[in-house]
Amino acid sequence: MNSPIKAMTAVAAAWLLAPALALGADSAPASAAKPQAPKPAVAKSAAAPKSQCASKDESVAFRLRHLQSRLMVAGLSCGQKDAYNTFVTANMSTLGNYGPHLIKYYSRAGGAAALNKYVTDLANAAASIRSEDPVAFCTHTWNMFLELQDQPAVLLDVAAANPLPAISQPAPCAIPAEKPAQQQAKSVEPKQAAAKTQ
């Protein structure tokens, strides 16, 4: 099957190892790319990761993967290839730093096959959203590309605000609460007082 979704899956999987992935050789700044008339999209999917909590960094990696899948579909189906390439190049370091956290999560939750399925399902979910309302999808991604180009520091905020709703993310792991410094100091004082009286 030679579908855009299959091609996107291969491209998406490469994110885990090579975040500098480009959709084409004719890269240009995002400001040079213009949204084009929508092309038909394919498929609908809704797989969720295994019931395994995610560390803080793994949670960020999931959010970035959702965003990158959405933007990759825009690059391929909204005529925003140059904007996508600019996004990946500008965020290479962040994407590269968080990619291994997704791999780490899936090393506990289903392995490489589950990870590949998840990445495929993300691409399918993004393509489905695009097919439901191509103009709204392409306009939204275009605005995200522009915002990320103008304000690169908001990447994690944009990722957090734009999950693919059909695909769940694992719940964050509970972080053990630390004793407040005051309580720790009180627990030390009686021991010191007892030592002084001896």
TINUBA-276172 format. One record per atom (N, C-alpha, C, O): residue in one letter; z, y, x. Coordinates in pm, whole numbers, padded with zeros to 5 digits, always signed. Atoms other than C-alpha are relative to their C-alpha. Layout:
! TINUBA-276172
AZYX ...
This chain:
! TINUBA-276172
M+00000-00117+00084 M+00000+00000+00000 M+00000+00124+00088 M+00092+00142+00168 N+00012-00121-00079 N-00111+00329+00155 N+00033+00120-00085 N-00056+00198-00118 S-00039-00112+00085 S+00085+00579-00050 S+00069+00108+00082 S+00115+00081+00193 P-00071-00106-00070 P+00232+00915+00048 P+00147-00035+00019 P+00209+00004+00118 I-00141+00036-00010 I+00578+00769-00019 I+00023-00092+00119 I+00120-00075+00193 K-00013+00090-00114 K+00524+00491+00234 K-00011+00079+00130 K+00064+00055+00225 A+00016-00084-00119 A+00405+00747+00488 A+00125+00084+00021 A+00171+00101+00134 M-00121-00081-00012 M+00707+00965+00412 M+00116-00083+00050 M+00199-00034+00127 T-00108+00086-00045 T+00939+00671+00465 T-00006-00020+00150 T+00096-00013+00218 A+00016+00017-00144 A+00799+00611+00810 A+00040+00128+00072 A+00106+00123+00176 V-00035-00129-00059 V+00835+00981+00887 V+00150+00022-00009 V+00213+00069+00087 A-00144-00021+00019 A+01187+00991+00743 A+00081-00088+00094 A+00182-00043+00148 A-00072+00090-00091 A+01298+00691+00947 A-00003+00055+00142 A+00093+00037+00218 A+00011-00056-00134 A+01177+00867+01259 A+00104+00111+00022 A+00140+00139+00137 W-00102-00105-00011 W+01430+01145+01186 W+00122-00052+00073 W+00186+00021+00149 L-00120+00056-00059 L+01705+00912+01294 L-00010-00008+00152 L+00091-00003+00222 L+00019+00015-00144 L+01555+00876+01640 L-00069+00119+00065 L-00046+00148+00182 A+00077-00111-00058 A+01325+01175+01688 A-00006+00116-00098 A-00103+00127-00172 P-00002-00107+00097 P+01422+01485+01490 P-00107+00107+00021 P-00124+00193-00065 A+00103-00099-00025 A+01140+01687+01644 A-00131-00038-00067 A-00236+00017-00034 L+00117+00049+00070 L+00897+01507+01416 L-00080+00114-00061 L-00024+00206-00121 A+00088-00100+00060 A+00600+01715+01310 A-00096-00070-00095 A-00140-00182-00069 L+00093+00058+00097 L+00381+01653+01009 L-00145+00021+00040 L-00235-00038-00020 G+00137-00023-00044 G+00075+01777+01191 G-00001+00083+00127 G+00099+00144+00163 A+00011-00070-00127 A-00049+01931+01512 A-00017+00150-00017 A+00006+00226+00078 D+00030-00142+00018 D-00137+02268+01361 D+00121+00077-00050 D+00115+00144-00153 S-00122-00068+00039 S+00219+02404+01345 S-00015+00151+00014 S-00082+00201+00104 A-00003-00145-00001 A+00270+02769+01268 A+00132+00043-00058 A+00200-00038-00122 P-00125-00046+00059 P+00567+02982+01171 P-00003-00016-00152 P-00110-00012-00213 A-00008+00020+00144 A+00690+02927+00816 A-00064+00116-00076 A-00118+00097-00185 S+00057-00114+00070 S+00575+03277+00727 S-00151-00011-00012 S-00210+00055-00097 A+00145+00016+00006 A+00215+03168+00791 A-00041-00101-00106 A-00155-00098-00152 A+00034+00102+00099 A+00232+02875+00547 A+00015+00058-00140 A+00108+00135-00166 K-00005-00047+00137 K+00163+02943+00181 K+00002-00120-00094 K-00070-00217-00071 P+00000+00109+00095 P+00249+02718-00114 P-00139-00017-00061 P-00208+00081-00089 Q+00130+00028+00057 Q-00060+02548-00251 Q+00017-00067-00135 Q+00128-00105-00173 A-00004+00065+00130 A-00149+02402-00588 A+00059-00139+00016 A+00032-00207+00115 P-00065+00130-00010 P+00056+02091-00658 P-00098-00116-00003 P-00203-00109-00067 K+00075+00125+00002 K-00080+01745-00591 K+00087-00102-00073 K+00209-00086-00074 P-00083+00096+00073 P+00033+01444-00797 P+00096-00073+00093 P+00062-00105+00207 A-00100+00075-00077 A+00348+01269-00677 A+00022-00136-00064 A-00028-00164-00173 V-00015+00138+00042 V+00461+00913-00714 V+00148-00039-00004 V+00230+00024+00063 A-00122+00078-00008 A+00764+00696-00786 A+00129+00067-00040 A+00144+00189-00035 K-00133-00041+00038 K+01119+00721-00904 K+00096-00108+00046 K+00068-00227+00031 S-00094+00098-00052 S+01423+00555-00749 S+00141+00056-00006 S+00159+00177-00012 A-00138-00047+00003 A+01800+00571-00756 A+00095-00100+00064 A+00176-00161-00005 A-00092+00090-00070 A+01978+00363-00495 A+00113+00081+00060 A+00093+00195+00102 A-00115-00067-00059 A+02322+00453-00370 A+00050-00081+00118 A+00031-00203+00122 P-00055+00075-00113 P+02491+00363-00045 P+00114-00090-00045 P+00169-00072-00154 K-00111+00091+00028 K+02750+00086-00035 K+00129+00079-00020 K+00141+00192+00026 S-00129-00063+00022 S+03102+00168-00145 S+00080-00001+00129 S+00159-00093+00153 Q-00063-00014-00130 Q+03225+00279+00193 Q+00022+00149+00018 Q-00072+00227-00001 C-00021-00144-00015 C+03386+00614+00262 C-00069+00049+00126 C-00096-00027+00219 A+00070-00063-00113 A+03218+00854+00502 A+00091+00099+00070 A+00165+00174+00005 S-00075-00100-00078 S+03378+01053+00783 S-00059+00138-00028 S-00163+00151-00093 K+00049-00138+00019 K+03338+01431+00785 K-00142+00016+00056 K-00230+00071-00010 D+00132-00011-00061 D+03041+01410+01025 D-00104-00085-00073 D-00220-00044-00085 E+00093+00084+00077 E+02884+01125+00827 E-00038+00067-00131 E-00154+00060-00173 S+00029-00073+00124 S+02913+01332+00508 S-00101+00111+00025 S-00193+00131-00054 V+00096-00105-00037 V+02733+01620+00679 V-00137-00063+00024 V-00239-00009-00019 A+00127+00068-00027 A+02466+01375+00799 A-00071-00039-00129 A-00193-00027-00139 F+00060+00034+00129 F+02410+01254+00442 F-00060+00124-00066 F-00171+00119-00118 R+00051-00123+00063 R+02373+01612+00315 R-00127+00048+00072 R-00224+00088+00007 L+00120-00041-00075 L+02127+01697+00595 L-00118-00092-00030 L-00232-00045-00040 R+00109+00095+00029 R+01926+01381+00523 R-00060+00028-00137 R-00181+00020-00154 H+00049-00036+00133 H+01902+01478+00155 H-00091+00123+00010 H-00202+00124-00045 L+00078-00122-00014 L+01781+01825+00248 L-00130-00028+00074 L-00236+00017+00031 Q+00121+00024-00078 Q+01537+01700+00509 Q-00101-00081-00080 Q-00222-00057-00068 S+00094+00077+00083 S+01387+01447+00265 S-00069+00092-00100 S-00190+00082-00121 R+00057-00095+00096 R+01338+01721+00006 R-00105+00088+00068 R-00215+00107+00015 L+00092-00089-00070 L+01175+01951+00261 L-00121-00074+00055 L-00231-00019+00063 M+00112+00081-00049 M+00961+01670+00403 M-00102-00023-00113 M-00222-00013-00091 V+00089+00018+00114 V+00820+01599+00056 V-00075+00130-00028 V-00193+00129-00060 A+00065-00130+00018 A+00749+01971+00023 A-00109+00020+00104 A-00218+00069+00074 G+00100-00012-00106 G+00571+01966+00356 G-00124-00080-00030 G-00236-00035-00007 L+00114+00089+00027 L+00353+01677+00246 L-00072+00030-00131 L-00193+00009-00140 S+00064-00011+00132 S+00289+01766-00117 S-00008+00140-00058 S-00066+00160-00164 C+00004-00138+00049 C+00334+02142-00156 C-00080+00091+00093 C-00082+00213+00074 G+00073-00083-00095 G+00117+02258+00132 G+00093+00078+00091 G+00057+00185+00141 Q-00099-00070-00081 Q+00431+02352+00327 Q+00025-00072+00132 Q+00135-00068+00187 K-00009+00076-00124 K+00360+02139+00633 K+00045+00087+00117 K+00132+00048+00194 D-00035-00088-00112 D+00382+02430+00876 D+00146+00046-00011 D+00217+00055+00090 A-00139-00041+00020 A+00710+02546+00723 A+00095-00115+00034 A+00200-00092+00095 Y-00084+00115-00033 Y+00852+02194+00752 Y+00008-00019+00152 Y+00116-00042+00207 N+00000+00015-00146 N+00747+02169+01117 N+00086+00106+00066 N+00159+00076+00161 T-00084-00108-00053 T+00909+02505+01187 T+00147-00031-00023 T+00230-00011+00066 F-00137+00037+00033 F+01226+02389+01011 F+00053-00107+00096 F+00163-00093+00151 V-00045+00110-00086 V+01247+02066+01214 V+00016+00049+00144 V+00115+00016+00210 T-00008-00051-00137 T+01177+02243+01543 T+00121+00091+00017 T+00194+00080+00116 A-00111-00095-00010 A+01430+02519+01475 A+00136-00069-00010 A+00235-00021+00046 N-00128+00068+00023 N+01700+02270+01370 N+00011-00133+00073 N+00094-00217+00038 M+00006+00126-00075 M+01622+01993+01618 M+00138-00042+00050 M+00175-00159+00038 S-00129+00032-00058 S+01963+02010+01781 S+00098-00051-00107 S+00161-00155-00090 T-00092+00039+00107 T+02164+01993+01458 T-00041-00133-00061 T+00042-00221-00080 L+00048+00126+00059 L+01947+01720+01307 L+00023-00116+00096 L+00064-00225+00055 G-00020+00105-00101 G+01964+01522+01630 G+00146-00036+00019 G+00178-00152+00045 N-00143+00027-00015 N+02341+01557+01652 N+00058-00080-00117 N+00148-00161-00097 Y-00056+00068+00117 Y+02403+01431+01298 Y-00070-00131-00034 Y-00012-00214-00103 G+00070+00126+00027 G+02141+01153+01283 G+00079-00123+00038 G+00086-00217-00042 P-00078+00119-00039 P+02359+00907+01478 P+00119-00028-00093 P+00163-00143-00102 H-00112+00022+00093 H+02641+00959+01225 H-00045-00079-00122 H+00032-00158-00177 L+00053+00079+00111 L+02420+00822+00949 L-00016-00146+00044 L+00014-00238-00032 I+00014+00136-00055 I+02342+00521+01168 I+00138-00065+00010 I+00153-00183-00023 K-00136+00053-00012 K+02716+00478+01236 K+00052-00043-00137 K+00111-00151-00151 Y-00044+00036+00135 Y+02791+00482+00862 Y-00063-00133-00042 Y+00007-00223-00089 Y+00069+00121+00046 Y+02529+00218+00791 Y+00029-00121+00089 Y+00000-00234+00049 S-00042+00115-00080 S+02655+00002+01077 S+00118-00070-00067 S+00143-00188-00043 R-00111+00057+00078 R+02958-00051+00847 R-00042-00035-00142 R+00028-00111-00209 A+00034+00009+00142 A+02771-00042+00516 A-00142-00052-00023 A-00224+00016-00084 G+00128+00061+00035 G+02473-00274+00506 G-00102-00008+00110 G-00203-00077+00095 G+00090+00010-00113 G+02302-00224+00840 G-00132+00075-00015 G-00148+00159-00103 A+00128-00071-00008 A+01949-00111+00922 A-00081-00011-00128 A-00146+00085-00169 A+00077+00017+00123 A+01793-00256+00606 A+00050+00095-00110 A-00030+00154-00183 A-00057-00090+00100 A+02033-00057+00385 A-00034+00145+00034 A-00063+00225-00056 L+00036-00135-00042 L+01967+00258+00588 L-00146+00030-00032 L-00178+00135-00087 N+00142-00020+00030 N+01590+00216+00559 N-00023+00014-00150 N-00104+00097-00192 K+00014-00009+00146 K+01622+00159+00184 K+00048+00137-00048 K-00015+00199-00134 Y-00055-00129+00041 Y+01837+00470+00149 Y-00098+00114+00031 Y-00123+00200-00053 V+00096-00104-00040 V+01588+00688+00340 V-00124-00007-00090 V-00177+00097-00130 T+00115+00015+00091 T+01303+00546+00128 T+00033+00052-00138 T-00047+00123-00199 D-00041-00046+00133 D+01496+00610-00193 D+00012+00152-00005 D-00019+00213-00107 L-00007-00147-00005 L+01560+00970-00085 L-00139+00061-00013 L-00159+00155-00089 A+00138-00052+00008 A+01188+01029-00030 A-00056-00019-00140 A-00122+00070-00194 N+00048+00026+00136 N+01110+00869-00366 N+00064+00094-00100 N-00002+00143-00191 A-00070-00091+00092 A+01374+01080-00542 A-00054+00141+00011 A-00074+00209-00090 A+00057-00135-00018 A+01238+01401-00390 A-00140+00007-00060 A-00175+00106-00124 A+00136+00002+00057 A+00883+01302-00487 A+00006-00002-00153 A-00079+00058-00219 S-00015+00004+00145 S+01002+01229-00840 S+00034+00138-00056 S-00022+00180-00158 I-00035-00136+00043 I+01162+01574-00873 I-00123+00088+00006 I-00148+00168-00085 R+00122-00079-00015 R+00841+01727-00746 R-00100-00031-00111 R-00164+00059-00163 S+00097+00037+00103 S+00631+01531-00996 S+00041+00048-00138 S-00044+00074-00223 E-00048-00047+00130 E+00852+01640-01288 E-00031+00147-00022 E-00063+00188-00134 D+00028-00144+00012 D+00801+02011-01217 D-00047+00052+00136 D+00031+00111+00210 P+00051-00035-00132 P+00574+02076-00917 P+00017+00147+00037 P+00051+00179+00151 V-00010-00143-00032 V+00579+02455-00941 V+00144+00037+00035 V+00168+00105+00135 A-00140-00031-00028 A+00958+02478-00958 A+00045-00063+00131 A+00113+00002+00211 F-00039+00068-00123 F+01004+02222-00680 F-00055+00073+00122 F+00019+00103+00215 C+00065-00063-00116 C+00755+02386-00444 C+00051+00143+00022 C+00065+00187+00136 T-00056-00134-00012 T+00889+02734-00517 T+00140-00006+00061 T+00175+00073+00149 H-00138+00015-00050 H+01246+02620-00455 H+00000-00036+00150 H+00075+00024+00227 T+00002+00038-00141 T+01162+02450-00125 T-00054+00114+00086 T-00007+00136+00197 W+00054-00114-00076 W+00955+02749-00015 W+00110+00102+00026 W+00123+00155+00136 N-00110-00095-00016 N+01256+02974-00077 N+00104-00052+00099 N+00161+00026+00174 M-00092+00056-00099 M+01476+02735+00120 M-00054+00016+00142 M+00019+00054+00233 F+00061-00017-00133 F+01232+02739+00413 F+00018+00144+00048 F+00054+00168+00163 L-00012-00140-00038 L+01235+03119+00411 L+00144+00036+00033 L+00169+00105+00133 E-00141-00029-00025 E+01614+03139+00387 E+00046-00060+00134 E+00116+00005+00211 L-00041+00066-00124 L+01659+02890+00671 L-00067+00064+00122 L-00010+00063+00232 Q+00066-00069-00111 Q+01407+03077+00885 Q+00071+00132+00029 Q+00092+00169+00145 D-00065-00131-00016 D+01581+03412+00823 D+00146-00011+00039 D+00199+00076+00108 Q-00143+00016-00024 Q+01938+03277+00840 Q+00030-00144+00043 Q+00085-00221-00036 P-00019+00139-00044 P+01953+02957+01048 P+00144-00050-00012 P+00166-00170-00026 A-00141+00040+00004 A+02334+02957+01037 A+00041-00059-00135 A+00148-00119-00145 V-00038+00051+00133 V+02331+02864+00665 V-00051-00142-00025 V-00043-00191-00138 L+00056+00134+00017 L+02173+02522+00726 L+00094-00096-00073 L+00055-00159-00171 L-00093+00095+00061 L+02483+02319+00638 L+00036+00040-00142 L+00058-00047-00226 D-00026-00046+00136 D+02550+02536+00332 D-00117-00033-00093 D-00097-00079-00206 V+00119+00032+00080 V+02192+02493+00208 V-00006-00150-00026 V-00040-00193-00136 A+00000+00146+00017 A+02219+02118+00266 A+00104-00042-00103 A+00076-00127-00188 A-00106+00035+00095 A+02547+02100+00073 A-00037+00039-00143 A+00004-00027-00238 A+00035-00050+00134 A+02400+02297-00218 A-00124-00067-00060 A-00158-00041-00175 N+00127+00056+00047 N+02082+02087-00249 N-00008-00152+00014 N-00104-00203+00073 P+00013+00146-00005 P+02159+01716-00283 P-00110-00045-00096 P-00145+00026-00191 L+00095+00060+00094 L+01901+01494-00449 L+00084-00070-00106 L+00149-00170-00076 P-00096+00048+00100 P+02082+01426-00778 P-00012-00149-00035 P+00087-00210-00073 A+00017+00141+00036 A+01937+01078-00837 A+00058-00095+00103 A+00073-00214+00076 I-00049+00085-00109 I+02077+00949-00507 I+00141+00045+00039 I+00162+00159+00080 S-00138-00037-00029 S+02451+00940-00453 S+00027-00002+00151 S-00049-00057+00230 Q-00049-00002-00138 Q+02636+01003-00130 Q+00138-00064-00002 Q+00209-00056-00103 P-00133+00063+00000 P+02947+00813-00024 P+00110+00104-00006 P+00094+00218+00038 A-00117-00088+00008 A+03286+00964-00094 A+00056+00022+00140 A+00051-00068+00224 P-00061-00025-00131 P+03456+01129+00203 P+00126-00085+00015 P+00198-00109-00082 C-00122+00075-00029 C+03731+00925+00368 C+00120+00093-00012 C+00111+00211+00021 A-00122-00080+00009 A+04083+01044+00300 A+00051+00025+00141 A+00056-00065+00225 I-00053-00037-00131 I+04225+01229+00597 I+00152-00002-00012 I+00207+00067-00098 P-00147+00004+00010 P+04592+01145+00658 P+00059+00139+00020 P+00022+00212+00112 A-00064-00132-00009 A+04807+01451+00601 A+00096+00000+00119 A+00171-00095+00141 E-00092-00015-00113 E+04990+01575+00907 E+00126+00069-00050 E+00121+00148-00145 K-00123-00069+00034 K+05350+01684+00888 K-00013+00145+00044 K-00063+00173+00152 P+00001-00140-00043 P+05380+02059+00891 P+00088+00016+00124 P+00184-00059+00142 A-00072-00023-00126 A+05508+02193+01223 A+00149+00021-00025 A+00231-00022+00057 Q-00139-00027+00031 Q+05832+02304+01057 Q+00076-00132-00021 Q+00187-00147+00030 Q-00066+00128+00024 Q+05915+01949+00939 Q+00016-00076+00131 Q+00119-00140+00153 Q-00008+00069-00128 Q+05840+01810+01284 Q+00113+00060+00084 Q+00187-00014+00150 A-00105-00067-00078 A+06071+02069+01444 A+00138-00040-00052 A+00228-00063+00028 K-00128+00038+00059 K+06356+01982+01199 K+00039-00142+00039 K+00156-00170+00063 S-00033+00139-00033 S+06330+01613+01278 S+00040-00014+00147 S+00105-00112+00182 V-00036+00004-00142 V+06370+01689+01651 V+00138+00059+00021 V+00213+00013+00107 E-00126-00070-00019 E+06670+01923+01613 E+00123-00091-00009 E+00210-00079+00078 P-00121+00084+00005 P+06927+01658+01499 P+00012-00092+00122 P+00123-00118+00168 K-00004+00087-00117 K+06834+01432+01791 K+00050+00079+00120 K+00129+00028+00200 Q-00044-00083-00111 Q+06883+01718+02036 Q+00148+00034-00013 Q+00222+00036+00086 A-00141-00034+00024 A+07216+01813+01876 A+00088-00120+00033 A+00195-00104+00092 A-00077+00121-00028 A+07337+01452+01900 A+00008-00024+00149 A+00111-00070+00199 A+00003+00020-00145 A+07237+01436+02266 A+00097+00095+00070 A+00158+00059+00171 K-00088-00101-00059 K+07435+01754+02343 K+00147-00038-00017 K+00227-00008+00072 T-00139+00033+00028 T+07760+01619+02187 T+00047-00121+00080 T+00167-00147+00085 Q-00042+00119-00075 Q+07760+01307+02404 Q+00037+00031+00137 Q+00075-00058+00213 
